[in-house]
Amino acid sequence: GTTFGGNVISCQAALATIETVEKENLLAKGRANGRAMLARLEGMKRKYAIVGDVRGAGHFIGVELVTDKKSKEPNARAREKVLNHCLKKKLVLLSCGTYGNVIRIVPPLVATKSQIAAALDILEQGIAKANR
């Protein structure tokens, strides 16, 4: 019947993926890395006026940029500046949110702590520049 239903190669790929996730304990690694990323991003929230909120779970995190913390007015312009800075440094991040002012951080589960730290360094440099 169907194009993908029961396809032997697709089933083998799915099984190999599940085995890798279990063998490398990627779910626990993702939770631990997520907590570390959120902690670092919460520090940026305290440090920079344009970071209005940080939210997420595991490796799926959003950083909301605002004009100021009191009004929480969305700041899509700052988001654009930050993303442009990151792209110039070869860090690809996505924008999202109803107002286009949220930066989505979604590193792969296999990312190392040093890779994540380097990415957050680049992100923070961009936030610092846009915060001026």
Order of alpha helices (4+ residues) and beta strands (2+ residues): alpha-alpha-beta-beta-alpha-beta-beta-alpha
